[in-house]
Amino acid sequence: MARDGSWTTEMDNQPSEPASDTGDLGDITRSRKAGDCELEAVVHDLRDRMMRLEQHVIKTEKVKLLIFCHDLKFLLV
C-alpha cells in the first residue's frame, strides 16, 4: 500500500508498458496488408509476362507452320 494509504496511488506509480509494445497488432496488420498488395502486384506482373510470352510462342509457332507449309508446297510440286 502507498504511504498515504491509497492503493490507487501505488498503481499510478507503476511504470507503464513500453511504447514499442503498444500498437504492435496494428503494425502487423498494416504490414501484412502492404505485403498482400505487393504480392498482388507481383502476381499481376507475372500473369502479364506469361500472357505476352504465350502470345510470342503462338506467333512463333504460326510462323514455323507457315514456313513448313510453304516448304511442303515446294516439295510437292
mmCIF file of the N, C-alpha and C atoms, coordinates in Angstrom:
data_MODEL
# 
_entry.id   MODEL 
# 
loop_
_atom_site.group_PDB 
_atom_site.id 
_atom_site.type_symbol 
_atom_site.label_atom_id 
_atom_site.label_alt_id 
_atom_site.label_comp_id 
_atom_site.label_asym_id 
_atom_site.label_entity_id 
_atom_site.label_seq_id 
_atom_site.pdbx_PDB_ins_code 
_atom_site.Cartn_x 
_atom_site.Cartn_y 
_atom_site.Cartn_z 
_atom_site.occupancy 
_atom_site.B_iso_or_equiv 
_atom_site.pdbx_formal_charge 
_atom_site.auth_seq_id 
_atom_site.auth_comp_id 
_atom_site.auth_asym_id 
_atom_site.auth_atom_id 
_atom_site.pdbx_PDB_model_num 
ATOM 1   N N  . MET A 1 1  ? 0.835  -1.168  0.000    1.00 0.00 ? 1  MET A N  1 
ATOM 2   C CA . MET A 1 1  ? 0.000  0.000   0.000    1.00 0.00 ? 1  MET A CA 1 
ATOM 3   C C  . MET A 1 1  ? 0.889  1.244   0.000    1.00 0.00 ? 1  MET A C  1 
ATOM 4   N N  . ALA A 1 2  ? 0.423  2.310   -0.610   1.00 0.00 ? 2  ALA A N  1 
ATOM 5   C CA . ALA A 1 2  ? 1.185  3.549   -0.677   1.00 0.00 ? 2  ALA A CA 1 
ATOM 6   C C  . ALA A 1 2  ? 1.233  4.211   0.691    1.00 0.00 ? 2  ALA A C  1 
ATOM 7   N N  . ARG A 1 3  ? 2.128  5.186   0.808    1.00 0.00 ? 3  ARG A N  1 
ATOM 8   C CA . ARG A 1 3  ? 2.317  5.878   2.087    1.00 0.00 ? 3  ARG A CA 1 
ATOM 9   C C  . ARG A 1 3  ? 1.054  6.576   2.559    1.00 0.00 ? 3  ARG A C  1 
ATOM 10  N N  . ASP A 1 4  ? 0.280  7.069   1.601    1.00 0.00 ? 4  ASP A N  1 
ATOM 11  C CA . ASP A 1 4  ? -0.935 7.788   2.008    1.00 0.00 ? 4  ASP A CA 1 
ATOM 12  C C  . ASP A 1 4  ? -2.092 6.829   2.274    1.00 0.00 ? 4  ASP A C  1 
ATOM 13  N N  . GLY A 1 5  ? -1.840 5.520   2.140    1.00 0.00 ? 5  GLY A N  1 
ATOM 14  C CA . GLY A 1 5  ? -2.870 4.536   2.421    1.00 0.00 ? 5  GLY A CA 1 
ATOM 15  C C  . GLY A 1 5  ? -3.759 4.238   1.229    1.00 0.00 ? 5  GLY A C  1 
ATOM 16  N N  . SER A 1 6  ? -3.451 4.806   0.113    1.00 0.00 ? 6  SER A N  1 
ATOM 17  C CA . SER A 1 6  ? -4.296 4.616   -1.059   1.00 0.00 ? 6  SER A CA 1 
ATOM 18  C C  . SER A 1 6  ? -3.664 3.615   -2.010   1.00 0.00 ? 6  SER A C  1 
ATOM 19  N N  . TRP A 1 7  ? -4.389 2.591   -2.355   1.00 0.00 ? 7  TRP A N  1 
ATOM 20  C CA . TRP A 1 7  ? -3.842 1.605   -3.289   1.00 0.00 ? 7  TRP A CA 1 
ATOM 21  C C  . TRP A 1 7  ? -3.801 2.166   -4.709   1.00 0.00 ? 7  TRP A C  1 
ATOM 22  N N  . THR A 1 8  ? -4.643 3.169   -5.031   1.00 0.00 ? 8  THR A N  1 
ATOM 23  C CA . THR A 1 8  ? -4.630 3.748   -6.365   1.00 0.00 ? 8  THR A CA 1 
ATOM 24  C C  . THR A 1 8  ? -3.358 4.536   -6.616   1.00 0.00 ? 8  THR A C  1 
ATOM 25  N N  . THR A 1 9  ? -2.837 5.184   -5.615   1.00 0.00 ? 9  THR A N  1 
ATOM 26  C CA . THR A 1 9  ? -1.594 5.928   -5.770   1.00 0.00 ? 9  THR A CA 1 
ATOM 27  C C  . THR A 1 9  ? -0.466 4.974   -6.107   1.00 0.00 ? 9  THR A C  1 
ATOM 28  N N  . GLU A 1 10 ? -0.479 3.815   -5.453   1.00 0.00 ? 10 GLU A N  1 
ATOM 29  C CA . GLU A 1 10 ? 0.544  2.817   -5.742   1.00 0.00 ? 10 GLU A CA 1 
ATOM 30  C C  . GLU A 1 10 ? 0.433  2.348   -7.193   1.00 0.00 ? 10 GLU A C  1 
ATOM 31  N N  . MET A 1 11 ? -0.774 2.141   -7.664   1.00 0.00 ? 11 MET A N  1 
ATOM 32  C CA . MET A 1 11 ? -0.982 1.719   -9.047   1.00 0.00 ? 11 MET A CA 1 
ATOM 33  C C  . MET A 1 11 ? -0.554 2.818   -10.020  1.00 0.00 ? 11 MET A C  1 
ATOM 34  N N  . ASP A 1 12 ? -0.821 4.057   -9.665   1.00 0.00 ? 12 ASP A N  1 
ATOM 35  C CA . ASP A 1 12 ? -0.443 5.177   -10.534  1.00 0.00 ? 12 ASP A CA 1 
ATOM 36  C C  . ASP A 1 12 ? 1.064  5.298   -10.662  1.00 0.00 ? 12 ASP A C  1 
ATOM 37  N N  . ASN A 1 13 ? 1.795  4.863   -9.659   1.00 0.00 ? 13 ASN A N  1 
ATOM 38  C CA . ASN A 1 13 ? 3.242  4.976   -9.681   1.00 0.00 ? 13 ASN A CA 1 
ATOM 39  C C  . ASN A 1 13 ? 3.927  3.821   -10.416  1.00 0.00 ? 13 ASN A C  1 
ATOM 40  N N  . GLN A 1 14 ? 3.165  2.813   -10.840  1.00 0.00 ? 14 GLN A N  1 
ATOM 41  C CA . GLN A 1 14 ? 3.743  1.682   -11.559  1.00 0.00 ? 14 GLN A CA 1 
ATOM 42  C C  . GLN A 1 14 ? 4.164  2.138   -12.956  1.00 0.00 ? 14 GLN A C  1 
ATOM 43  N N  . PRO A 1 15 ? 5.290  1.643   -13.436  1.00 0.00 ? 15 PRO A N  1 
ATOM 44  C CA . PRO A 1 15 ? 5.718  2.034   -14.791  1.00 0.00 ? 15 PRO A CA 1 
ATOM 45  C C  . PRO A 1 15 ? 4.744  1.497   -15.835  1.00 0.00 ? 15 PRO A C  1 
ATOM 46  N N  . SER A 1 16 ? 4.523  2.280   -16.842  1.00 0.00 ? 16 SER A N  1 
ATOM 47  C CA . SER A 1 16 ? 3.618  1.854   -17.904  1.00 0.00 ? 16 SER A CA 1 
ATOM 48  C C  . SER A 1 16 ? 4.347  0.922   -18.859  1.00 0.00 ? 16 SER A C  1 
ATOM 49  N N  . GLU A 1 17 ? 3.607  0.297   -19.744  1.00 0.00 ? 17 GLU A N  1 
ATOM 50  C CA . GLU A 1 17 ? 4.187  -0.597  -20.745  1.00 0.00 ? 17 GLU A CA 1 
ATOM 51  C C  . GLU A 1 17 ? 5.078  0.216   -21.686  1.00 0.00 ? 17 GLU A C  1 
ATOM 52  N N  . PRO A 1 18 ? 6.122  -0.386  -22.207  1.00 0.00 ? 18 PRO A N  1 
ATOM 53  C CA . PRO A 1 18 ? 6.959  0.335   -23.177  1.00 0.00 ? 18 PRO A CA 1 
ATOM 54  C C  . PRO A 1 18 ? 6.135  0.717   -24.407  1.00 0.00 ? 18 PRO A C  1 
ATOM 55  N N  . ALA A 1 19 ? 6.467  1.823   -24.998  1.00 0.00 ? 19 ALA A N  1 
ATOM 56  C CA . ALA A 1 19 ? 5.720  2.320   -26.156  1.00 0.00 ? 19 ALA A CA 1 
ATOM 57  C C  . ALA A 1 19 ? 5.786  1.356   -27.332  1.00 0.00 ? 19 ALA A C  1 
ATOM 58  N N  . SER A 1 20 ? 6.873  0.604   -27.437  1.00 0.00 ? 20 SER A N  1 
ATOM 59  C CA . SER A 1 20 ? 7.020  -0.307  -28.568  1.00 0.00 ? 20 SER A CA 1 
ATOM 60  C C  . SER A 1 20 ? 6.020  -1.459  -28.508  1.00 0.00 ? 20 SER A C  1 
ATOM 61  N N  . ASP A 1 21 ? 5.491  -1.753  -27.326  1.00 0.00 ? 21 ASP A N  1 
ATOM 62  C CA . ASP A 1 21 ? 4.532  -2.844  -27.200  1.00 0.00 ? 21 ASP A CA 1 
ATOM 63  C C  . ASP A 1 21 ? 3.137  -2.433  -27.630  1.00 0.00 ? 21 ASP A C  1 
ATOM 64  N N  . THR A 1 22 ? 2.843  -1.165  -27.579  1.00 0.00 ? 22 THR A N  1 
ATOM 65  C CA . THR A 1 22 ? 1.504  -0.725  -27.941  1.00 0.00 ? 22 THR A CA 1 
ATOM 66  C C  . THR A 1 22 ? 1.404  -0.583  -29.443  1.00 0.00 ? 22 THR A C  1 
ATOM 67  N N  . GLY A 1 23 ? 0.307  -1.084  -29.976  1.00 0.00 ? 23 GLY A N  1 
ATOM 68  C CA . GLY A 1 23 ? 0.067  -0.941  -31.410  1.00 0.00 ? 23 GLY A CA 1 
ATOM 69  C C  . GLY A 1 23 ? 0.760  -1.968  -32.275  1.00 0.00 ? 23 GLY A C  1 
ATOM 70  N N  . ASP A 1 24 ? 1.400  -2.978  -31.684  1.00 0.00 ? 24 ASP A N  1 
ATOM 71  C CA . ASP A 1 24 ? 2.088  -3.986  -32.489  1.00 0.00 ? 24 ASP A CA 1 
ATOM 72  C C  . ASP A 1 24 ? 1.136  -4.713  -33.415  1.00 0.00 ? 24 ASP A C  1 
ATOM 73  N N  . LEU A 1 25 ? -0.046 -5.039  -32.929  1.00 0.00 ? 25 LEU A N  1 
ATOM 74  C CA . LEU A 1 25 ? -1.018 -5.751  -33.751  1.00 0.00 ? 25 LEU A CA 1 
ATOM 75  C C  . LEU A 1 25 ? -1.415 -4.904  -34.951  1.00 0.00 ? 25 LEU A C  1 
ATOM 76  N N  . GLY A 1 26 ? -1.614 -3.628  -34.725  1.00 0.00 ? 26 GLY A N  1 
ATOM 77  C CA . GLY A 1 26 ? -1.947 -2.732  -35.835  1.00 0.00 ? 26 GLY A CA 1 
ATOM 78  C C  . GLY A 1 26 ? -0.819 -2.643  -36.843  1.00 0.00 ? 26 GLY A C  1 
ATOM 79  N N  . ASP A 1 27 ? 0.414  -2.598  -36.336  1.00 0.00 ? 27 ASP A N  1 
ATOM 80  C CA . ASP A 1 27 ? 1.573  -2.550  -37.229  1.00 0.00 ? 27 ASP A CA 1 
ATOM 81  C C  . ASP A 1 27 ? 1.670  -3.818  -38.062  1.00 0.00 ? 27 ASP A C  1 
ATOM 82  N N  . ILE A 1 28 ? 1.429  -4.960  -37.420  1.00 0.00 ? 28 ILE A N  1 
ATOM 83  C CA . ILE A 1 28 ? 1.486  -6.233  -38.133  1.00 0.00 ? 28 ILE A CA 1 
ATOM 84  C C  . ILE A 1 28 ? 0.398  -6.281  -39.202  1.00 0.00 ? 28 ILE A C  1 
ATOM 85  N N  . THR A 1 29 ? -0.793 -5.823  -38.848  1.00 0.00 ? 29 THR A N  1 
ATOM 86  C CA . THR A 1 29 ? -1.900 -5.837  -39.802  1.00 0.00 ? 29 THR A CA 1 
ATOM 87  C C  . THR A 1 29 ? -1.591 -4.939  -40.988  1.00 0.00 ? 29 THR A C  1 
ATOM 88  N N  . ARG A 1 30 ? -1.085 -3.730  -40.721  1.00 0.00 ? 30 ARG A N  1 
ATOM 89  C CA . ARG A 1 30 ? -0.748 -2.816  -41.818  1.00 0.00 ? 30 ARG A CA 1 
ATOM 90  C C  . ARG A 1 30 ? 0.373  -3.400  -42.665  1.00 0.00 ? 30 ARG A C  1 
ATOM 91  N N  . SER A 1 31 ? 1.347  -4.000  -42.014  1.00 0.00 ? 31 SER A N  1 
ATOM 92  C CA . SER A 1 31 ? 2.464  -4.596  -42.729  1.00 0.00 ? 31 SER A CA 1 
ATOM 93  C C  . SER A 1 31 ? 1.982  -5.745  -43.595  1.00 0.00 ? 31 SER A C  1 
ATOM 94  N N  . ARG A 1 32 ? 1.094  -6.545  -43.063  1.00 0.00 ? 32 ARG A N  1 
ATOM 95  C CA . ARG A 1 32 ? 0.567  -7.679  -43.832  1.00 0.00 ? 32 ARG A CA 1 
ATOM 96  C C  . ARG A 1 32 ? -0.228 -7.186  -45.022  1.00 0.00 ? 32 ARG A C  1 
ATOM 97  N N  . LYS A 1 33 ? -1.061 -6.147  -44.819  1.00 0.00 ? 33 LYS A N  1 
ATOM 98  C CA . LYS A 1 33 ? -1.839 -5.600  -45.931  1.00 0.00 ? 33 LYS A CA 1 
ATOM 99  C C  . LYS A 1 33 ? -0.914 -5.047  -47.005  1.00 0.00 ? 33 LYS A C  1 
ATOM 100 N N  . ALA A 1 34 ? 0.146  -4.371  -46.594  1.00 0.00 ? 34 ALA A N  1 
ATOM 101 C CA . ALA A 1 34 ? 1.111  -3.842  -47.557  1.00 0.00 ? 34 ALA A CA 1 
ATOM 102 C C  . ALA A 1 34 ? 1.786  -4.993  -48.291  1.00 0.00 ? 34 ALA A C  1 
ATOM 103 N N  . GLY A 1 35 ? 2.118  -6.055  -47.568  1.00 0.00 ? 35 GLY A N  1 
ATOM 104 C CA . GLY A 1 35 ? 2.724  -7.229  -48.187  1.00 0.00 ? 35 GLY A CA 1 
ATOM 105 C C  . GLY A 1 35 ? 1.780  -7.893  -49.170  1.00 0.00 ? 35 GLY A C  1 
ATOM 106 N N  . ASP A 1 36 ? 0.491  -7.945  -48.804  1.00 0.00 ? 36 ASP A N  1 
ATOM 107 C CA . ASP A 1 36 ? -0.506 -8.517  -49.708  1.00 0.00 ? 36 ASP A CA 1 
ATOM 108 C C  . ASP A 1 36 ? -0.611 -7.704  -50.993  1.00 0.00 ? 36 ASP A C  1 
ATOM 109 N N  . CYS A 1 37 ? -0.575 -6.384  -50.871  1.00 0.00 ? 37 CYS A N  1 
ATOM 110 C CA . CYS A 1 37 ? -0.641 -5.518  -52.053  1.00 0.00 ? 37 CYS A CA 1 
ATOM 111 C C  . CYS A 1 37 ? 0.574  -5.741  -52.949  1.00 0.00 ? 37 CYS A C  1 
ATOM 112 N N  . GLU A 1 38 ? 1.739  -5.856  -52.332  1.00 0.00 ? 38 GLU A N  1 
ATOM 113 C CA . GLU A 1 38 ? 2.957  -6.106  -53.112  1.00 0.00 ? 38 GLU A CA 1 
ATOM 114 C C  . GLU A 1 38 ? 2.875  -7.460  -53.809  1.00 0.00 ? 38 GLU A C  1 
ATOM 115 N N  . LEU A 1 39 ? 2.364  -8.452  -53.102  1.00 0.00 ? 39 LEU A N  1 
ATOM 116 C CA . LEU A 1 39 ? 2.232  -9.788  -53.677  1.00 0.00 ? 39 LEU A CA 1 
ATOM 117 C C  . LEU A 1 39 ? 1.256  -9.778  -54.850  1.00 0.00 ? 39 LEU A C  1 
ATOM 118 N N  . GLU A 1 40 ? 0.142  -9.076  -54.696  1.00 0.00 ? 40 GLU A N  1 
ATOM 119 C CA . GLU A 1 40 ? -0.828 -8.972  -55.788  1.00 0.00 ? 40 GLU A CA 1 
ATOM 120 C C  . GLU A 1 40 ? -0.200 -8.309  -57.007  1.00 0.00 ? 40 GLU A C  1 
ATOM 121 N N  . ALA A 1 41 ? 0.612  -7.295  -56.788  1.00 0.00 ? 41 ALA A N  1 
ATOM 122 C CA . ALA A 1 41 ? 1.272  -6.612  -57.901  1.00 0.00 ? 41 ALA A CA 1 
ATOM 123 C C  . ALA A 1 41 ? 2.245  -7.554  -58.605  1.00 0.00 ? 41 ALA A C  1 
ATOM 124 N N  . VAL A 1 42 ? 2.968  -8.355  -57.844  1.00 0.00 ? 42 VAL A N  1 
ATOM 125 C CA . VAL A 1 42 ? 3.913  -9.310  -58.437  1.00 0.00 ? 42 VAL A CA 1 
ATOM 126 C C  . VAL A 1 42 ? 3.155  -10.354 -59.241  1.00 0.00 ? 42 VAL A C  1 
ATOM 127 N N  . VAL A 1 43 ? 2.073  -10.870 -58.684  1.00 0.00 ? 43 VAL A N  1 
ATOM 128 C CA . VAL A 1 43 ? 1.267  -11.878 -59.386  1.00 0.00 ? 43 VAL A CA 1 
ATOM 129 C C  . VAL A 1 43 ? 0.701  -11.289 -60.671  1.00 0.00 ? 43 VAL A C  1 
ATOM 130 N N  . HIS A 1 44 ? 0.182  -10.082 -60.598  1.00 0.00 ? 44 HIS A N  1 
ATOM 131 C CA . HIS A 1 44 ? -0.365 -9.419  -61.789  1.00 0.00 ? 44 HIS A CA 1 
ATOM 132 C C  . HIS A 1 44 ? 0.712  -9.251  -62.858  1.00 0.00 ? 44 HIS A C  1 
ATOM 133 N N  . ASP A 1 45 ? 1.907  -8.822  -62.440  1.00 0.00 ? 45 ASP A N  1 
ATOM 134 C CA . ASP A 1 45 ? 3.014  -8.636  -63.379  1.00 0.00 ? 45 ASP A CA 1 
ATOM 135 C C  . ASP A 1 45 ? 3.408  -9.969  -64.016  1.00 0.00 ? 45 ASP A C  1 
ATOM 136 N N  . LEU A 1 46 ? 3.476  -11.031 -63.209  1.00 0.00 ? 46 LEU A N  1 
ATOM 137 C CA . LEU A 1 46 ? 3.835  -12.346 -63.746  1.00 0.00 ? 46 LEU A CA 1 
ATOM 138 C C  . LEU A 1 46 ? 2.787  -12.846 -64.730  1.00 0.00 ? 46 LEU A C  1 
ATOM 139 N N  . ARG A 1 47 ? 1.515  -12.613 -64.438  1.00 0.00 ? 47 ARG A N  1 
ATOM 140 C CA . ARG A 1 47 ? 0.443  -13.019 -65.368  1.00 0.00 ? 47 ARG A CA 1 
ATOM 141 C C  . ARG A 1 47 ? 0.581  -12.286 -66.697  1.00 0.00 ? 47 ARG A C  1 
ATOM 142 N N  . ASP A 1 48 ? 0.856  -10.991 -66.630  1.00 0.00 ? 48 ASP A N  1 
ATOM 143 C CA . ASP A 1 48 ? 1.053  -10.210 -67.856  1.00 0.00 ? 48 ASP A CA 1 
ATOM 144 C C  . ASP A 1 48 ? 2.227  -10.743 -68.661  1.00 0.00 ? 48 ASP A C  1 
ATOM 145 N N  . ARG A 1 49 ? 3.325  -11.024 -67.973  1.00 0.00 ? 49 ARG A N  1 
ATOM 146 C CA . ARG A 1 49 ? 4.509  -11.538 -68.667  1.00 0.00 ? 49 ARG A CA 1 
ATOM 147 C C  . ARG A 1 49 ? 4.236  -12.896 -69.292  1.00 0.00 ? 49 ARG A C  1 
ATOM 148 N N  . MET A 1 50 ? 3.524  -13.760 -68.581  1.00 0.00 ? 50 MET A N  1 
ATOM 149 C CA . MET A 1 50 ? 3.195  -15.080 -69.118  1.00 0.00 ? 50 MET A CA 1 
ATOM 150 C C  . MET A 1 50 ? 2.309  -14.955 -70.355  1.00 0.00 ? 50 MET A C  1 
ATOM 151 N N  . MET A 1 51 ? 1.340  -14.047 -70.303  1.00 0.00 ? 51 MET A N  1 
ATOM 152 C CA . MET A 1 51 ? 0.447  -13.859 -71.437  1.00 0.00 ? 51 MET A CA 1 
ATOM 153 C C  . MET A 1 51 ? 1.232  -13.375 -72.659  1.00 0.00 ? 51 MET A C  1 
ATOM 154 N N  . ARG A 1 52 ? 2.154  -12.436 -72.451  1.00 0.00 ? 52 ARG A N  1 
ATOM 155 C CA . ARG A 1 52 ? 2.973  -11.950 -73.580  1.00 0.00 ? 52 ARG A CA 1 
ATOM 156 C C  . ARG A 1 52 ? 3.858  -13.067 -74.133  1.00 0.00 ? 52 ARG A C  1 
ATOM 157 N N  . LEU A 1 53 ? 4.429  -13.884 -73.245  1.00 0.00 ? 53 LEU A N  1 
ATOM 158 C CA . LEU A 1 53 ? 5.255  -14.998 -73.701  1.00 0.00 ? 53 LEU A CA 1 
ATOM 159 C C  . LEU A 1 53 ? 4.430  -16.024 -74.468  1.00 0.00 ? 53 LEU A C  1 
ATOM 160 N N  . GLU A 1 54 ? 3.235  -16.317 -73.982  1.00 0.00 ? 54 GLU A N  1 
ATOM 161 C CA . GLU A 1 54 ? 2.360  -17.259 -74.685  1.00 0.00 ? 54 GLU A CA 1 
ATOM 162 C C  . GLU A 1 54 ? 2.009  -16.727 -76.075  1.00 0.00 ? 54 GLU A C  1 
ATOM 163 N N  . GLN A 1 55 ? 1.712  -15.441 -76.159  1.00 0.00 ? 55 GLN A N  1 
ATOM 164 C CA . GLN A 1 55 ? 1.400  -14.838 -77.462  1.00 0.00 ? 55 GLN A CA 1 
ATOM 165 C C  . GLN A 1 55 ? 2.607  -14.924 -78.392  1.00 0.00 ? 55 GLN A C  1 
ATOM 166 N N  . HIS A 1 56 ? 3.795  -14.703 -77.846  1.00 0.00 ? 56 HIS A N  1 
ATOM 167 C CA . HIS A 1 56 ? 5.020  -14.790 -78.640  1.00 0.00 ? 56 HIS A CA 1 
ATOM 168 C C  . HIS A 1 56 ? 5.218  -16.217 -79.158  1.00 0.00 ? 56 HIS A C  1 
ATOM 169 N N  . VAL A 1 57 ? 4.994  -17.196 -78.280  1.00 0.00 ? 57 VAL A N  1 
ATOM 170 C CA . VAL A 1 57 ? 5.143  -18.600 -78.680  1.00 0.00 ? 57 VAL A CA 1 
ATOM 171 C C  . VAL A 1 57 ? 4.125  -18.950 -79.759  1.00 0.00 ? 57 VAL A C  1 
ATOM 172 N N  . ILE A 1 58 ? 2.904  -18.495 -79.606  1.00 0.00 ? 58 ILE A N  1 
ATOM 173 C CA . ILE A 1 58 ? 1.871  -18.775 -80.614  1.00 0.00 ? 58 ILE A CA 1 
ATOM 174 C C  . ILE A 1 58 ? 2.266  -18.175 -81.959  1.00 0.00 ? 58 ILE A C  1 
ATOM 175 N N  . LYS A 1 59 ? 2.730  -16.929 -81.951  1.00 0.00 ? 59 LYS A N  1 
ATOM 176 C CA . LYS A 1 59 ? 3.167  -16.293 -83.207  1.00 0.00 ? 59 LYS A CA 1 
ATOM 177 C C  . LYS A 1 59 ? 4.327  -17.062 -83.823  1.00 0.00 ? 59 LYS A C  1 
ATOM 178 N N  . THR A 1 60 ? 5.275  -17.454 -82.986  1.00 0.00 ? 60 THR A N  1 
ATOM 179 C CA . THR A 1 60 ? 6.441  -18.194 -83.480  1.00 0.00 ? 60 THR A CA 1 
ATOM 180 C C  . THR A 1 60 ? 6.013  -19.515 -84.096  1.00 0.00 ? 60 THR A C  1 
ATOM 181 N N  . GLU A 1 61 ? 5.108  -20.214 -83.448  1.00 0.00 ? 61 GLU A N  1 
ATOM 182 C CA . GLU A 1 61 ? 4.629  -21.494 -83.974  1.00 0.00 ? 61 GLU A CA 1 
ATOM 183 C C  . GLU A 1 61 ? 3.855  -21.296 -85.277  1.00 0.00 ? 61 GLU A C  1 
ATOM 184 N N  . LYS A 1 62 ? 3.100  -20.220 -85.366  1.00 0.00 ? 62 LYS A N  1 
ATOM 185 C CA . LYS A 1 62 ? 2.378  -19.936 -86.614  1.00 0.00 ? 62 LYS A CA 1 
ATOM 186 C C  . LYS A 1 62 ? 3.359  -19.699 -87.755  1.00 0.00 ? 62 LYS A C  1 
ATOM 187 N N  . VAL A 1 63 ? 4.407  -18.948 -87.465  1.00 0.00 ? 63 VAL A N  1 
ATOM 188 C CA . VAL A 1 63 ? 5.422  -18.672 -88.482  1.00 0.00 ? 63 VAL A CA 1 
ATOM 189 C C  . VAL A 1 63 ? 6.091  -19.976 -88.901  1.00 0.00 ? 63 VAL A C  1 
ATOM 190 N N  . LYS A 1 64 ? 6.433  -20.815 -87.948  1.00 0.00 ? 64 LYS A N  1 
ATOM 191 C CA . LYS A 1 64 ? 7.045  -22.104 -88.264  1.00 0.00 ? 64 LYS A CA 1 
ATOM 192 C C  . LYS A 1 64 ? 6.114  -22.951 -89.121  1.00 0.00 ? 64 LYS A C  1 
ATOM 193 N N  . LEU A 1 65 ? 4.841  -22.942 -88.780  1.00 0.00 ? 65 LEU A N  1 
ATOM 194 C CA . LEU A 1 65 ? 3.863  -23.714 -89.536  1.00 0.00 ? 65 LEU A CA 1 
ATOM 195 C C  . LEU A 1 65 ? 3.739  -23.179 -90.957  1.00 0.00 ? 65 LEU A C  1 
ATOM 196 N N  . LEU A 1 66 ? 3.724  -21.865 -91.101  1.00 0.00 ? 66 LEU A N  1 
ATOM 197 C CA . LEU A 1 66 ? 3.640  -21.272 -92.446  1.00 0.00 ? 66 LEU A CA 1 
ATOM 198 C C  . LEU A 1 66 ? 4.874  -21.629 -93.272  1.00 0.00 ? 66 LEU A C  1 
ATOM 199 N N  . ILE A 1 67 ? 6.028  -21.575 -92.655  1.00 0.00 ? 67 ILE A N  1 
ATOM 200 C CA . ILE A 1 67 ? 7.265  -21.927 -93.363  1.00 0.00 ? 67 ILE A CA 1 
ATOM 201 C C  . ILE A 1 67 ? 7.243  -23.400 -93.747  1.00 0.00 ? 67 ILE A C  1 
ATOM 202 N N  . PHE A 1 68 ? 6.794  -24.242 -92.830  1.00 0.00 ? 68 PHE A N  1 
ATOM 203 C CA . PHE A 1 68 ? 6.709  -25.670 -93.116  1.00 0.00 ? 68 PHE A CA 1 
ATOM 204 C C  . PHE A 1 68 ? 5.749  -25.928 -94.281  1.00 0.00 ? 68 PHE A C  1 
ATOM 205 N N  . CYS A 1 69 ? 4.583  -25.301 -94.260  1.00 0.00 ? 69 CYS A N  1 
ATOM 206 C CA . CYS A 1 69 ? 3.600  -25.478 -95.333  1.00 0.00 ? 69 CYS A CA 1 
ATOM 207 C C  . CYS A 1 69 ? 4.159  -24.962 -96.655  1.00 0.00 ? 69 CYS A C  1 
ATOM 208 N N  . HIS A 1 70 ? 4.856  -23.847 -96.591  1.00 0.00 ? 70 HIS A N  1 
ATOM 209 C CA . HIS A 1 70 ? 5.461  -23.278 -97.788  1.00 0.00 ? 70 HIS A CA 1 
ATOM 210 C C  . HIS A 1 70 ? 6.507  -24.251 -98.364  1.00 0.00 ? 70 HIS A C  1 
ATOM 211 N N  . ASP A 1 71 ? 7.358  -24.771 -97.508  1.00 0.00 ? 71 ASP A N  1 
ATOM 212 C CA . ASP A 1 71 ? 8.377  -25.751 -97.928  1.00 0.00 ? 71 ASP A CA 1 
ATOM 213 C C  . ASP A 1 71 ? 7.729  -27.020 -98.451  1.00 0.00 ? 71 ASP A C  1 
ATOM 214 N N  . LEU A 1 72 ? 6.696  -27.461 -97.808  1.00 0.00 ? 72 LEU A N  1 
ATOM 215 C CA . LEU A 1 72 ? 5.992  -28.676 -98.223  1.00 0.00 ? 72 LEU A CA 1 
ATOM 216 C C  . LEU A 1 72 ? 5.362  -28.482 -99.594  1.00 0.00 ? 72 LEU A C  1 
ATOM 217 N N  . LYS A 1 73 ? 4.849  -27.310 -99.814  1.00 0.00 ? 73 LYS A N  1 
ATOM 218 C CA . LYS A 1 73 ? 4.230  -26.986 -101.096 1.00 0.00 ? 73 LYS A CA 1 
ATOM 219 C C  . LYS A 1 73 ? 5.264  -27.124 -102.228 1.00 0.00 ? 73 LYS A C  1 
ATOM 220 N N  . PHE A 1 74 ? 6.467  -26.619 -101.967 1.00 0.00 ? 74 PHE A N  1 
ATOM 221 C CA . PHE A 1 74 ? 7.508  -26.713 -102.995 1.00 0.00 ? 74 PHE A CA 1 
ATOM 222 C C  . PHE A 1 74 ? 7.968  -28.148 -103.193 1.00 0.00 ? 74 PHE A C  1 
ATOM 223 N N  . LEU A 1 75 ? 7.927  -28.926 -102.155 1.00 0.00 ? 75 LEU A N  1 
ATOM 224 C CA . LEU A 1 75 ? 8.323  -30.326 -102.274 1.00 0.00 ? 75 LEU A CA 1 
ATOM 225 C C  . LEU A 1 75 ? 7.313  -31.144 -103.098 1.00 0.00 ? 75 LEU A C  1 
ATOM 226 N N  . LEU A 1 76 ? 6.059  -30.769 -102.977 1.00 0.00 ? 76 LEU A N  1 
ATOM 227 C CA . LEU A 1 76 ? 5.006  -31.493 -103.653 1.00 0.00 ? 76 LEU A CA 1 
ATOM 228 C C  . LEU A 1 76 ? 4.865  -31.117 -105.129 1.00 0.00 ? 76 LEU A C  1 
ATOM 229 N N  . VAL A 1 77 ? 5.417  -29.999 -105.506 1.00 0.00 ? 77 VAL A N  1 
ATOM 230 C CA . VAL A 1 77 ? 5.310  -29.539 -106.898 1.00 0.00 ? 77 VAL A CA 1 
ATOM 231 C C  . VAL A 1 77 ? 6.340  -30.186 -107.772 1.00 0.00 ? 77 VAL A C  1 
# 
